[in-house]
Each structure stands twice: as C-alpha cells, then as structure tokens.
Amino acid sequence: MTGRLTVGVVGGGVGRAHLAAFRTLPEQFDVGVICDLDGAKAQRLADEFSIPRVTTNIAELYRMDELDVIDICTPSHLHYQQTLGALAAGKHVICEKPVAASLKQADDLIAAAARSGKQVMPIFQYRFGRGLQKLNWLRDQGVAGRAYLATAETHWRRRPDYYAVPWRGKWQTELGGALVTLAIHAHDALCFILGPAKSVAAHIATLVNPIETEDTASVSLQMADGSLGALSITTGSATEISRHRFCFSHLTAESNLRPYSNTGDDWTFMGDTPEIDARIADTLARFQPLPEGKDGQFYCYALAMQMAQQLPVTLADARAALELITAIYHAARTQQVVELPLGDDHPLYAGWQPTPP
C-alpha cells in the first residue's frame, strides 16, 4: 500500500486523541469521516480537525469505498463486533483496548483477519514512549544484561463522576475493571521489555468506588525468562503516578512518574559500575528517537503498511495482554498460581466476566 491512508474514526471520546495524532502525520494519514452516536459531538470534532464528513452510523463507514482504515474508539464491549464488521467490509482496522472480551474472541479476530487479508492493529501506545524505547535499545544492544525484577505501578484516582458514564464499571460493557481498561498499557509495556509471563498469583478487590468490577489489584509474576515482576493498581491514589522500574544485572532503569505518559522521557538509567555507565551513555548517543505515544504508533503503522511489513503492534500482542488479564482474574478467584500459556481448554477461555446471577 502506497500513499496516504484514508481513515474513518468511530467514537468521539478517546477518538479525539487519535484525531490529534493523525493531524501530526499529514503525509501519512487523511481522516475522511468522524462517526459518533452524538451527532453534535461528531460535528464539533469535524469542525476542529477539518474532517469533511460526519455520520452517526458505523455501517456508513463500512460502505465507504474510499476508506482504507476504520479506527475504532468506542466503548469496550463494541470493539469485537465492530472489528469483525470492518474486516468483513474489506477495511483495515485500528482498535482501542481491549480488542475483545475473551481469548476466544481474540482468536476469532486473528482468524477473521487472516481470512479477510486485512490488518488489525490494537492500540498500545505506551510501547512508543522514548524512555521505554531507550531501555529496549539498551537491552537489544546487550547493555542491560539479565533481567532480575520489574515493577509496574498504576496508581490513579477515579471518583464517582468517572463511573457516571453508563458503560463504565460494569462487567458486560467495560468488560472488566482497572486491569482491563486502565493498567493494561503499563502491563503491556512491562511485557514488551521482558516477554511473556510464565506464572501469575494475584489479589483483586473493589475498595474505592461502589462498582461491579475491581479497582485495586496486587499481582506477582514469574516471567518466562526467569525474572520476577510485580504489578500494583489502584484508583484511590490521592496523587496520580505511573512508574516502571526494571532491575537488570548491568543496570537499573526507572521511569518518570507522569500518570498517563510515564514511558516517555525522561528515564533514569543507572549502571552497576562506572564502566557500564560509560557503555550506557555511548549506546544512548546512538539511539534514534521517533515520535512518541499514539503519534509514534501511527507513524510506525504507516511505515509498516507502506512497506508490507509486520505491524508495530499485532493481534498476537493483544491476545497476550488478554491472556495475562485472564490469568490474573483466575489466580485471584481461585487463590492459586496460574501457569501460562492458556489454551482453549482453560475455564475462562470464553470470558473472564462473571456469569450474571
């Protein structure tokens, strides 16, 4: 595929951040239509971002021959069916997290994409923060050494007004709590550096707000490479922070504390010896920065599409994130250590959401 990609964006909430990212990449993307059930909201976004067409019906996007990509930014429970619809219409898809409500649905999407010959890119923009990318570069260049321990903290604040949005805080519509819609990015970033988990132990609770889903979690991981990991999540932190910390045999890397962009600059890289500090400095001097966040993910996506290469984030990556979520829920409910990977014989393969009473 050559030239600019023409995109239709569905959903004017988080979709606004997507529109802002596309606007930074005018040589790669042209947004041709914005779709939202609230027509007035869609028109405001069209005016702000100079989008020529507005609709309140996603089916119209399916029928628009000029669209190359449908970008799905709707509530969580709509992602799976809307992605299937876009693939059936012959469109490539960009989809916000989570792409599906279960491992089964994730496998269905992988199969549907293969049948259609179209590509689906899930959104995991934390991977593209320059701080995290620098650590990835140091690791790839052999500077980091063996991984020992990594921690990811998602300590945010969510008050009752956040859950006043009707689809939030409910199993059937948000598909899960803080594990699914808030901390999924931080956990994906940890696995982006270390690879998959081998086993999971967990505690989850609903402590902060009177919602159906969890808002607090403490998770212990053993990674496939033998290192250990710890994840902590709460929506009850008076001061919002996100933090990653990675301890390797040659260096320790620590992120900034910005709650929603902590994988970006600046990170601290501390060598175990003065000689390793010198290697870190020399290696980082050769690091080539790219755009960050959603801008960075979309930039890399456009390059991959133009060159017919593997996407920067794949459905297999999304499945891995959902596999970790499934294992955490199962470990917390059974109070047992759960081994990964999970197959189609796992009790929660068809969904981690509790059966309605």
SULVENZI-V859293 format. One record per backbone hydrogen bond with DSSP energy under -0.5 kcal/mol. CO is the residue of the C=O (numbers start at 1). NH is the residue of the N-H. E is the energy in kcal/mol with one decimal. If there is no record, write none. Layout:
# SULVENZI-V859293
<<CO:NH:E> <CO:NH:E>>
This chain:
# SULVENZI-V859293
<<5:7:-0.5> <5:30:-2.6> <6:68:-2.5> <6:69:-2.1> <7:32:-2.5> <7:33:-1.1> <8:71:-3.1> <9:11:-0.6> <9:35:-2.8> <10:73:-2.9> <13:16:-1.6> <14:17:-1.0> <14:18:-1.1> <15:19:-2.5> <16:20:-2.2> <17:21:-1.8> <18:22:-2.9> <19:23:-2.0> <20:24:-0.8> <21:24:-0.9> <22:25:-1.7> <25:28:-1.4> <25:29:-2.1> <28:5:-3.0> <30:7:-2.6> <30:32:-0.7> <33:9:-2.2> <34:55:-1.9> <35:11:-3.4> <37:39:-1.0> <38:42:-2.3> <39:43:-2.2> <40:44:-2.1> <41:45:-2.2> <42:46:-2.4> <43:47:-2.5> <44:48:-2.4> <45:49:-2.7> <46:50:-0.7> <46:51:-2.1> <53:34:-1.9> <55:36:-1.8> <57:60:-1.4> <57:61:-0.6> <58:61:-0.7> <58:62:-1.6> <59:63:-1.2> <61:64:-1.3> <63:65:-0.9> <64:67:-1.5> <68:92:-2.5> <69:8:-2.3> <69:71:-0.5> <70:72:-0.7> <70:94:-2.1> <71:10:-3.1> <71:73:-0.6> <72:96:-2.4> <75:78:-2.1> <76:79:-1.4> <78:82:-2.2> <79:83:-2.4> <80:84:-2.3> <81:85:-2.4> <82:86:-2.2> <83:87:-2.5> <84:88:-2.5> <85:89:-1.3> <86:91:-2.4> <87:90:-1.9> <92:70:-2.5> <93:121:-2.8> <94:72:-3.3> <95:123:-1.8> <101:352:-0.7> <102:106:-1.9> <103:107:-2.5> <104:108:-2.5> <105:109:-2.4> <106:110:-2.2> <107:111:-2.2> <108:112:-2.7> <109:113:-2.8> <110:114:-1.9> <111:115:-2.2> <112:116:-2.2> <113:117:-1.6> <113:118:-0.9> <119:93:-2.8> <120:122:-0.6> <121:95:-2.3> <122:124:-0.7> <124:127:-1.3> <125:128:-1.7> <126:129:-1.6> <129:133:-2.5> <130:134:-2.2> <131:135:-1.8> <132:136:-2.5> <133:137:-2.3> <134:138:-2.7> <135:139:-2.6> <136:140:-2.6> <137:141:-2.0> <138:143:-2.5> <138:144:-0.9> <139:142:-1.7> <144:250:-2.3> <144:251:-0.7> <146:249:-2.3> <148:228:-2.3> <149:247:-3.5> <150:230:-2.0> <151:245:-2.0> <152:232:-2.2> <153:155:-0.5> <153:243:-1.9> <154:156:-0.7> <154:234:-2.1> <155:241:-2.7> <156:237:-2.6> <159:162:-1.6> <159:163:-0.9> <161:164:-0.8> <162:165:-0.9> <165:168:-1.8> <167:170:-0.7> <169:212:-1.9> <169:213:-0.8> <170:174:-2.5> <170:175:-0.9> <171:175:-0.6> <173:77:-1.6> <177:180:-1.2> <177:181:-2.2> <178:182:-1.2> <178:183:-3.1> <182:185:-0.7> <183:187:-2.3> <184:188:-2.0> <185:189:-2.2> <186:190:-1.8> <187:191:-2.1> <188:192:-2.3> <189:193:-1.3> <190:194:-2.4> <191:195:-2.6> <196:224:-2.8> <198:340:-2.9> <199:222:-2.2> <200:338:-2.8> <201:220:-3.1> <203:218:-2.6> <205:207:-0.6> <205:215:-2.1> <205:216:-1.7> <209:211:-2.0> <214:178:-2.0> <215:235:-1.1> <216:205:-2.4> <217:233:-2.5> <218:203:-2.4> <219:231:-2.4> <220:201:-2.3> <221:229:-2.3> <222:198:-3.8> <222:199:-1.9> <223:226:-1.9> <227:223:-3.0> <228:150:-1.7> <229:221:-3.1> <230:152:-2.3> <231:219:-2.8> <232:154:-2.7> <233:217:-2.3> <234:156:-2.5> <235:158:-2.4> <236:238:-0.6> <238:240:-0.6> <241:155:-2.3> <243:153:-2.9> <244:255:-2.6> <245:151:-2.5> <246:248:-0.6> <246:253:-2.7> <247:148:-3.0> <247:149:-1.5> <250:272:-2.5> <251:248:-3.1> <252:270:-2.9> <253:246:-2.8> <254:268:-2.8> <257:242:-0.9> <258:262:-0.6> <261:264:-1.6> <262:256:-0.9> <263:131:-0.9> <263:132:-2.3> <267:269:-0.5> <268:254:-2.4> <268:270:-0.5> <269:271:-0.6> <270:252:-2.0> <273:277:-2.3> <274:278:-1.9> <275:279:-1.8> <276:280:-2.8> <277:281:-2.3> <278:282:-2.4> <279:283:-2.7> <280:284:-2.8> <281:285:-1.4> <283:286:-1.2> <284:287:-1.3> <287:289:-0.7> <292:295:-0.6> <292:296:-2.2> <293:297:-2.4> <294:298:-2.9> <295:299:-2.3> <296:300:-2.4> <297:301:-2.2> <298:302:-2.6> <299:303:-1.9> <300:304:-2.3> <301:305:-2.7> <302:306:-2.4> <303:307:-2.0> <304:308:-0.6> <304:309:-2.5> <305:308:-0.7> <314:318:-1.8> <315:319:-2.6> <316:320:-2.0> <317:321:-1.9> <318:322:-2.2> <319:323:-2.5> <320:324:-2.0> <321:325:-2.0> <322:326:-2.7> <323:327:-2.4> <324:328:-2.4> <325:329:-2.5> <326:330:-2.4> <327:331:-2.7> <328:332:-2.6> <329:333:-2.3> <330:334:-2.2> <331:335:-1.7> <331:336:-0.8> <338:200:-2.1> <343:346:-1.7> <346:349:-2.0> <348:351:-1.5> <349:103:-0.5> <349:104:-2.2>>
